[in-house]
C-alpha cells in the first residue's frame, strides 16, 4: 500500500485539478468555434471590414473538411462561385 504524506497528496490534487481544468477549456473552445464567418451577400463579401472575393473566402475559411461540406456560408459562397464560373464559360458547339 502506498502512503502519501501531506505534500504528495497536495501535489496529486493540484495536478488533477489542472488536468480537469485544461480538459474543460479544450471542450469549451471546441464548442465556441462557429465555422466560417457569416456572409449576407456572396457577390459582395466583407469579413471584419475586409472586402474579399469568393475565391479568397473559400481558401481562407472553407478549406477545413469539417466546414467545407456542411457550413451554410461556405456552401452559399461555393454556389455563387460556381454560378459565376458557369456564366463566364462559353457554350460548346458540336
Kinemage of the C-alpha trace (Angstrom):
@kinemage 1
@onewidth
@group {chain A} dominant
@subgroup {mainchain}
@vectorlist {calphas} color= white
{ca unk a 1} P 0.000 0.000 0.000
{ca unk a 2} L 1.281 3.463 -0.874
{ca unk a 3} L 1.340 6.020 1.881
{ca unk a 4} L 1.268 9.685 0.823
{ca unk a 5} L 2.343 12.405 3.163
{ca unk a 6} L 0.611 15.832 3.069
{ca unk a 7} L 2.854 17.329 0.337
{ca unk a 8} L 2.337 14.418 -2.066
{ca unk a 9} L -1.437 14.493 -1.600
{ca unk a 10} L -1.496 18.216 -2.304
{ca unk a 11} L 0.594 17.744 -5.469
{ca unk a 12} L -1.725 14.987 -6.711
{ca unk a 13} L -4.792 17.152 -6.089
{ca unk a 14} L -3.174 20.129 -7.847
{ca unk a 15} L -2.286 18.024 -10.883
{ca unk a 16} L -5.767 16.515 -11.065
{ca unk a 17} L -7.349 19.959 -10.791
{ca unk a 18} L -5.082 21.287 -13.539
{ca unk a 19} L -5.896 18.369 -15.862
{ca unk a 20} L -9.641 18.733 -15.296
{ca unk a 21} L -9.418 22.489 -15.920
{ca unk a 22} L -7.446 22.002 -19.138
{ca unk a 23} L -9.911 19.388 -20.395
{ca unk a 24} L -12.835 21.726 -19.665
{ca unk a 25} L -11.151 24.585 -21.559
{ca unk a 26} L -10.477 22.371 -24.582
{ca unk a 27} L -14.085 21.203 -24.694
{ca unk a 28} L -15.398 24.744 -24.282
{ca unk a 29} L -13.046 26.020 -27.007
{ca unk a 30} L -14.388 23.379 -29.396
{ca unk a 31} L -17.963 24.443 -28.709
{ca unk a 32} L -17.270 28.129 -29.328
{ca unk a 33} L -15.912 27.581 -32.841
{ca unk a 34} L -18.650 28.827 -35.156
{ca unk a 35} L -17.168 27.893 -38.501
{ca unk a 36} L -16.864 30.289 -41.398
{ca unk a 37} L -17.889 33.938 -40.894
{ca unk a 38} L -21.388 34.975 -41.901
{ca unk a 39} L -21.929 36.110 -45.494
{ca unk a 40} L -25.046 38.104 -46.322
{ca unk a 41} L -24.263 38.698 -49.990
{ca unk a 42} L -21.894 36.230 -51.707
{ca unk a 43} L -21.350 38.760 -54.518
{ca unk a 44} L -20.064 41.329 -52.009
{ca unk a 45} L -18.166 39.543 -49.220
{ca unk a 46} L -16.875 41.641 -46.314
{ca unk a 47} L -15.269 39.974 -43.284
{ca unk a 48} L -14.197 42.154 -40.353
{ca unk a 49} L -14.140 45.208 -42.625
{ca unk a 50} L -12.009 43.494 -45.292
{ca unk a 51} L -13.528 43.035 -48.767
{ca unk a 52} L -12.846 39.601 -50.239
{ca unk a 53} L -13.733 37.823 -53.427
{ca unk a 54} L -15.284 34.363 -53.343
{ca unk a 55} L -12.013 32.519 -54.001
{ca unk a 56} L -10.247 34.279 -51.108
{ca unk a 57} L -13.136 33.489 -48.762
{ca unk a 58} L -13.224 29.826 -49.762
{ca unk a 59} L -9.469 29.475 -49.431
{ca unk a 60} L -9.292 31.165 -46.028
{ca unk a 61} L -12.377 29.782 -44.291
{ca unk a 62} L -13.643 26.738 -46.158
{ca unk a 63} L -10.613 24.516 -46.721
{ca unk a 64} L -11.221 22.654 -43.445
{ca unk a 65} L -13.044 19.415 -44.348
{ca unk a 66} L -15.314 19.866 -41.321
{ca unk a 67} L -16.811 23.100 -42.686
{ca unk a 68} L -16.362 22.629 -46.402
{ca unk a 69} L -19.422 20.455 -46.966
{ca unk a 70} L -21.623 21.454 -44.033
{ca unk a 71} L -21.109 25.132 -43.265
{ca unk a 72} L -24.013 27.201 -44.586
{ca unk a 73} L -21.797 30.180 -45.506
{ca unk a 74} L -19.224 28.036 -47.319
{ca unk a 75} L -21.979 26.404 -49.344
{ca unk a 76} L -23.547 29.769 -50.182
{ca unk a 77} L -20.229 31.199 -51.415
{ca unk a 78} L -19.397 27.998 -53.338
{ca unk a 79} L -22.749 28.156 -55.129
{ca unk a 80} L -22.156 31.799 -56.083
{ca unk a 81} L -18.614 30.976 -57.269
{ca unk a 82} L -19.899 28.074 -59.368
{ca unk a 83} L -22.701 30.172 -60.885
{ca unk a 84} L -20.257 32.953 -61.749
{ca unk a 85} L -17.876 30.445 -63.327
{ca unk a 86} L -20.639 28.851 -65.393
{ca unk a 87} L -21.797 32.254 -66.706
{ca unk a 88} L -18.268 33.055 -67.942
{ca unk a 89} L -17.900 29.708 -69.631
{ca unk a 90} L -18.645 29.638 -73.326
{ca unk a 91} L -21.059 27.015 -74.613
{ca unk a 92} L -19.586 24.122 -76.535
{ca unk a 93} L -20.877 23.795 -80.097
{ca unk a 94} L -20.836 20.318 -81.580
